Amino acid sequence: MFDHGAQYISTPKSVDFHNILMEWKEKSVIAEWKGNFGIMKSSVISQAPSSERYVGVPYMNSICKYLVGVDSSIVTQFGRRIRVQPIIQSKSINQDEVISGWNVICNSNNEDLGTYDFLISSDRGFKVLSEDFNVIPQALHPLYLNYLQNTVNSVTSAPILATMIVMKRSIPRDLFGYDGITFQWTEGSDQENNNILGWIARDSSKPNRYEY
Protein backbone atom coordinates (compact mmCIF):
# COMPACT_ATOMS: atom_id res chain seq x y z
CA MET A 1 0.00 0.00 0.00
CA PHE A 2 1.40 3.37 -1.09
CA ASP A 3 0.45 6.95 -0.24
CA HIS A 4 0.33 8.07 -3.86
CA GLY A 5 -1.77 11.18 -3.11
CA ALA A 6 -1.21 13.43 -0.11
CA GLN A 7 2.14 12.49 1.41
CA TYR A 8 1.73 14.05 4.84
CA ILE A 9 0.15 16.88 6.81
CA SER A 10 2.67 19.63 7.52
CA THR A 11 2.97 21.82 10.60
CA PRO A 12 -0.49 23.24 11.43
CA LYS A 13 -0.76 27.00 10.97
CA SER A 14 -3.69 27.57 13.33
CA VAL A 15 -4.46 26.64 16.91
CA ASP A 16 -7.74 25.00 15.92
CA PHE A 17 -6.13 22.71 13.36
CA HIS A 18 -3.30 21.91 15.78
CA ASN A 19 -5.85 20.85 18.38
CA ILE A 20 -7.61 18.62 15.85
CA LEU A 21 -4.32 16.95 14.89
CA MET A 22 -3.48 16.34 18.55
CA GLU A 23 -6.90 14.75 19.03
CA TRP A 24 -6.31 12.47 16.03
CA LYS A 25 -2.83 11.64 17.31
CA GLU A 26 -4.15 10.72 20.75
CA LYS A 27 -6.66 8.36 19.12
CA SER A 28 -3.95 6.80 16.90
CA VAL A 29 -5.57 8.09 13.72
CA ILE A 30 -2.31 9.82 12.80
CA ALA A 31 1.30 9.64 13.92
CA GLU A 32 4.25 11.94 13.46
CA TRP A 33 6.61 10.97 10.66
CA LYS A 34 9.99 11.51 12.30
CA GLY A 35 12.12 10.84 9.28
CA ASN A 36 15.21 12.46 7.84
CA PHE A 37 14.31 14.94 5.11
CA GLY A 38 16.35 16.79 2.55
CA ILE A 39 16.06 19.44 -0.14
CA MET A 40 17.80 19.13 -3.50
CA LYS A 41 18.64 22.42 -5.17
CA SER A 42 21.08 22.83 -8.06
CA SER A 43 22.04 19.14 -7.76
CA VAL A 44 23.05 19.60 -4.11
CA ILE A 45 21.13 17.94 -1.26
CA SER A 46 20.94 19.73 2.08
CA GLN A 47 19.05 19.05 5.29
CA ALA A 48 15.45 20.27 5.25
CA PRO A 49 14.39 22.68 8.01
CA SER A 50 12.88 21.02 11.06
CA SER A 51 9.12 20.65 10.64
CA GLU A 52 6.26 18.52 11.90
CA ARG A 53 4.93 15.93 9.47
CA TYR A 54 1.91 13.80 10.30
CA VAL A 55 0.57 10.79 8.40
CA GLY A 56 -2.54 8.68 8.76
CA VAL A 57 -1.95 5.19 10.15
CA PRO A 58 -1.80 2.70 8.70
CA TYR A 59 -2.75 4.67 5.54
CA MET A 60 -3.46 8.31 4.72
CA ASN A 61 -7.10 7.47 3.99
CA SER A 62 -7.44 6.36 7.63
CA ILE A 63 -8.21 10.00 8.42
CA CYS A 64 -11.22 10.00 6.09
CA LYS A 65 -12.43 6.67 7.45
CA TYR A 66 -12.17 8.00 10.98
CA LEU A 67 -14.12 11.18 10.19
CA VAL A 68 -16.92 9.20 8.57
CA GLY A 69 -17.01 6.74 11.44
CA VAL A 70 -17.22 9.21 14.33
CA ASP A 71 -19.77 11.59 12.80
CA SER A 72 -23.15 9.87 12.45
CA SER A 73 -24.45 12.82 10.42
CA ILE A 74 -22.07 11.97 7.55
CA VAL A 75 -23.69 9.55 5.11
CA THR A 76 -21.50 8.04 2.38
CA GLN A 77 -22.76 6.41 -0.80
CA PHE A 78 -20.59 5.09 -3.62
CA GLY A 79 -21.12 4.02 -7.21
CA ARG A 80 -24.31 6.02 -7.70
CA ARG A 81 -24.77 8.48 -10.54
CA ILE A 82 -26.76 11.49 -9.45
CA ARG A 83 -28.33 14.62 -10.79
CA VAL A 84 -28.72 17.84 -8.87
CA GLN A 85 -31.48 20.41 -8.89
CA PRO A 86 -30.52 23.84 -7.53
CA ILE A 87 -32.94 25.62 -5.25
CA ILE A 88 -33.44 29.07 -6.77
CA GLN A 89 -34.52 32.06 -4.71
CA SER A 90 -35.05 35.74 -5.39
CA LYS A 91 -35.06 38.16 -2.49
CA SER A 92 -37.16 40.63 -4.44
CA ILE A 93 -38.56 41.12 -7.92
CA ASN A 94 -35.72 43.41 -8.95
CA GLN A 95 -32.90 41.25 -7.63
CA ASP A 96 -31.08 38.48 -9.50
CA GLU A 97 -31.81 34.86 -8.74
CA VAL A 98 -29.44 33.09 -6.35
CA ILE A 99 -28.86 29.44 -5.54
CA SER A 100 -29.67 28.72 -1.89
CA GLY A 101 -29.29 24.93 -1.87
CA TRP A 102 -29.21 21.67 -3.82
CA ASN A 103 -31.59 18.75 -4.20
CA VAL A 104 -29.69 15.52 -4.93
CA ILE A 105 -31.50 12.73 -6.79
CA CYS A 106 -30.31 9.25 -7.80
CA ASN A 107 -30.48 8.77 -11.57
CA SER A 108 -31.29 5.07 -11.60
CA ASN A 109 -34.42 5.09 -9.42
CA ASN A 110 -35.15 8.81 -8.80
CA GLU A 111 -34.56 8.33 -5.08
CA ASP A 112 -34.40 11.61 -3.19
CA LEU A 113 -30.98 11.69 -1.52
CA GLY A 114 -31.62 14.88 0.41
CA THR A 115 -31.27 18.66 0.29
CA TYR A 116 -27.93 20.30 0.99
CA ASP A 117 -26.54 23.80 1.43
CA PHE A 118 -23.35 23.14 -0.56
CA LEU A 119 -22.29 20.99 -3.49
CA ILE A 120 -18.66 19.91 -3.81
CA SER A 121 -17.33 18.08 -6.84
CA SER A 122 -14.07 17.49 -8.69
CA ASP A 123 -13.35 19.42 -11.87
CA ARG A 124 -14.12 16.24 -13.83
CA GLY A 125 -17.43 15.93 -12.03
CA PHE A 126 -18.26 19.52 -12.90
CA LYS A 127 -17.57 18.85 -16.56
CA VAL A 128 -19.89 15.85 -16.51
CA LEU A 129 -22.62 17.85 -14.84
CA SER A 130 -22.26 20.77 -17.22
CA GLU A 131 -21.68 18.97 -20.52
CA ASP A 132 -23.17 15.47 -20.48
CA PHE A 133 -26.85 16.37 -20.63
CA ASN A 134 -27.65 13.13 -22.48
CA VAL A 135 -26.74 11.26 -19.32
CA ILE A 136 -27.86 13.84 -16.76
CA PRO A 137 -30.71 15.88 -18.26
CA GLN A 138 -31.20 19.34 -16.82
CA ALA A 139 -28.48 18.73 -14.25
CA LEU A 140 -27.86 22.39 -13.55
CA HIS A 141 -29.76 25.62 -13.70
CA PRO A 142 -28.46 28.03 -16.41
CA LEU A 143 -27.63 30.54 -13.68
CA TYR A 144 -25.03 28.21 -12.27
CA LEU A 145 -24.09 26.52 -15.53
CA ASN A 146 -22.75 29.74 -17.08
CA TYR A 147 -20.63 30.47 -14.02
CA LEU A 148 -19.46 26.86 -13.90
CA GLN A 149 -18.41 26.69 -17.54
CA ASN A 150 -16.49 29.96 -17.34
CA THR A 151 -14.70 28.84 -14.17
CA VAL A 152 -13.76 25.38 -15.43
CA ASN A 153 -12.60 26.70 -18.81
CA SER A 154 -10.29 29.21 -17.10
CA VAL A 155 -8.43 26.52 -15.17
CA THR A 156 -5.30 24.91 -16.63
CA SER A 157 -4.53 21.57 -15.01
CA ALA A 158 -0.94 20.56 -14.33
CA PRO A 159 -0.51 16.84 -15.05
CA ILE A 160 1.35 14.94 -12.34
CA LEU A 161 2.48 11.33 -12.41
CA ALA A 162 3.00 9.34 -9.22
CA THR A 163 5.37 6.39 -9.61
CA MET A 164 5.21 3.61 -6.99
CA ILE A 165 8.25 1.32 -6.96
CA VAL A 166 8.58 -1.87 -4.94
CA MET A 167 12.11 -3.03 -4.21
CA LYS A 168 13.06 -6.68 -3.77
CA ARG A 169 14.85 -5.67 -0.59
CA SER A 170 14.35 -2.70 1.73
CA ILE A 171 16.80 0.15 1.21
CA PRO A 172 18.58 0.93 4.49
CA ARG A 173 18.44 4.56 5.51
CA ASP A 174 22.24 4.58 5.81
CA LEU A 175 22.47 3.81 2.10
CA PHE A 176 19.84 6.27 0.87
CA GLY A 177 20.43 8.89 3.54
CA TYR A 178 16.94 10.40 3.53
CA ASP A 179 13.33 9.33 3.99
CA GLY A 180 12.05 12.12 1.76
CA ILE A 181 13.58 14.68 -0.62
CA THR A 182 11.94 17.80 -2.04
CA PHE A 183 13.33 19.04 -5.36
CA GLN A 184 13.60 22.80 -5.88
CA TRP A 185 14.53 23.99 -9.36
CA THR A 186 16.11 27.40 -9.78
CA GLU A 187 14.30 29.55 -12.33
CA GLY A 188 16.39 30.07 -15.44
CA SER A 189 18.82 27.24 -14.68
CA ASP A 190 19.58 24.32 -16.94
CA GLN A 191 17.75 22.00 -14.55
CA GLU A 192 14.53 24.04 -14.87
CA ASN A 193 13.75 22.44 -18.21
CA ASN A 194 14.28 18.98 -16.73
CA ASN A 195 12.37 19.40 -13.49
CA ILE A 196 10.83 15.96 -13.70
CA LEU A 197 10.97 15.17 -10.00
CA GLY A 198 9.23 17.16 -7.30
CA TRP A 199 9.32 14.71 -4.41
CA ILE A 200 10.58 11.21 -3.61
CA ALA A 201 10.10 9.28 -0.39
CA ARG A 202 10.62 5.93 1.30
CA ASP A 203 7.01 5.14 2.09
CA SER A 204 8.04 2.29 4.37
CA SER A 205 9.74 4.80 6.68
CA LYS A 206 6.37 6.19 7.75
CA PRO A 207 5.06 4.96 11.12
CA ASN A 208 3.26 1.58 11.11
CA ARG A 209 3.85 1.06 7.40
CA TYR A 210 6.27 -1.82 7.90
CA GLU A 211 3.50 -3.98 9.37
CA TYR A 212 1.37 -3.91 6.20
SULMOFEN-V827232 format. One record per residue. N is the residue number from 1. SS is DSSP state (@ for helix, = for strand, . for the rest). PSI is psi in degrees with one decimal (NA if undefined). Layout:
((N & SS & PSI) (N & SS & PSI))
This chain:
((1 & . & 127.0) (2 & . & 150.7) (3 & . & 89.0) (4 & . & 1.9) (5 & . & -118.7) (6 & . & 129.1) (7 & . & -35.8) (8 & . & 168.6) (9 & = & 123.2) (10 & = & -179.1) (11 & . & 122.9) (12 & . & 142.3) (13 & . & -1.4) (14 & . & 155.6) (15 & @ & -40.5) (16 & @ & -46.0) (17 & @ & -36.2) (18 & @ & -43.4) (19 & @ & -37.9) (20 & @ & -44.2) (21 & @ & -40.0) (22 & @ & -33.9) (23 & @ & -44.6) (24 & @ & -38.6) (25 & @ & -42.4) (26 & @ & -31.6) (27 & . & 11.2) (28 & . & 27.1) (29 & . & -35.0) (30 & = & 165.8) (31 & = & 155.0) (32 & = & 132.9) (33 & . & 98.9) (34 & . & 64.0) (35 & . & -175.2) (36 & . & 120.6) (37 & = & 144.1) (38 & = & 168.4) (39 & = & 127.0) (40 & = & 123.5) (41 & = & 125.9) (42 & . & 43.5) (43 & . & 13.2) (44 & = & 128.7) (45 & = & 129.4) (46 & = & 165.6) (47 & = & 133.3) (48 & . & 148.9) (49 & . & 148.3) (50 & . & 132.3) (51 & . & 150.6) (52 & . & 139.4) (53 & = & 122.5) (54 & = & 142.3) (55 & = & 151.0) (56 & = & 147.4) (57 & . & 134.5) (58 & . & -5.1) (59 & . & 163.7) (60 & . & -33.7) (61 & . & -2.4) (62 & @ & -28.8) (63 & @ & -45.8) (64 & @ & -43.1) (65 & @ & -37.6) (66 & @ & -46.2) (67 & @ & -41.4) (68 & @ & -36.1) (69 & @ & -33.8) (70 & @ & -18.1) (71 & . & 103.1) (72 & . & -14.4) (73 & . & -12.5) (74 & . & 118.5) (75 & . & 125.9) (76 & . & 136.1) (77 & . & 137.9) (78 & . & 154.3) (79 & . & 28.7) (80 & . & 122.7) (81 & . & 134.3) (82 & = & 166.3) (83 & = & 153.9) (84 & = & 143.8) (85 & = & 110.8) (86 & = & 145.1) (87 & = & 113.7) (88 & = & 133.0) (89 & = & 149.5) (90 & . & 127.0) (91 & . & -29.4) (92 & . & 170.9) (93 & . & -36.5) (94 & . & -9.6) (95 & . & 153.9) (96 & . & 156.0) (97 & . & 146.5) (98 & = & 154.1) (99 & = & 122.2) (100 & = & -4.3) (101 & = & -178.6) (102 & = & 130.6) (103 & = & 129.1) (104 & = & 127.5) (105 & = & 137.9) (106 & = & 131.8) (107 & . & -38.8) (108 & . & -36.7) (109 & . & 8.9) (110 & . & 24.0) (111 & . & 134.0) (112 & = & 115.9) (113 & = & 5.4) (114 & = & 170.0) (115 & = & 135.4) (116 & = & 152.7) (117 & . & -32.6) (118 & . & 150.0) (119 & . & 124.7) (120 & . & 130.9) (121 & . & 160.8) (122 & . & 167.4) (123 & @ & -33.0) (124 & @ & -40.5) (125 & @ & -39.0) (126 & @ & -41.8) (127 & @ & -38.9) (128 & @ & -45.4) (129 & @ & -34.7) (130 & @ & -19.0) (131 & @ & -35.4) (132 & . & 68.5) (133 & . & -13.1) (134 & . & -30.1) (135 & . & -41.2) (136 & . & 84.8) (137 & . & 135.7) (138 & . & 45.2) (139 & . & -35.9) (140 & . & 148.0) (141 & . & 141.7) (142 & @ & -30.5) (143 & @ & -44.8) (144 & @ & -34.1) (145 & @ & -43.7) (146 & @ & -44.1) (147 & @ & -41.5) (148 & @ & -46.3) (149 & @ & -41.4) (150 & @ & -38.8) (151 & @ & -48.2) (152 & @ & -40.8) (153 & @ & -21.6) (154 & . & -6.8) (155 & . & 129.4) (156 & . & 117.0) (157 & . & 145.0) (158 & . & 108.4) (159 & . & 135.4) (160 & . & 134.1) (161 & . & 132.1) (162 & . & 119.6) (163 & . & 126.4) (164 & . & 117.9) (165 & . & 127.7) (166 & . & 124.6) (167 & . & 150.9) (168 & . & -33.2) (169 & . & 147.5) (170 & . & 143.1) (171 & . & 116.0) (172 & . & 145.5) (173 & @ & -34.6) (174 & @ & -30.7) (175 & @ & -43.9) (176 & @ & -38.5) (177 & . & -31.6) (178 & . & 153.6) (179 & . & -18.8) (180 & = & 140.8) (181 & = & 128.9) (182 & = & 132.9) (183 & = & 127.1) (184 & = & 121.6) (185 & . & 127.4) (186 & . & 127.6) (187 & . & 130.5) (188 & . & -4.8) (189 & . & 169.1) (190 & @ & -33.9) (191 & @ & -19.0) (192 & @ & -34.6) (193 & @ & -7.6) (194 & @ & 31.8) (195 & . & 66.4) (196 & . & -42.7) (197 & . & 138.9) (198 & . & -29.1) (199 & = & 137.5) (200 & = & 149.5) (201 & = & 153.3) (202 & . & 99.6) (203 & @ & -30.4) (204 & @ & -11.5) (205 & @ & -8.7) (206 & . & 150.2) (207 & . & 135.9) (208 & . & 0.8) (209 & @ & -29.4) (210 & @ & -16.6) (211 & @ & -6.9) (212 & . & NA))
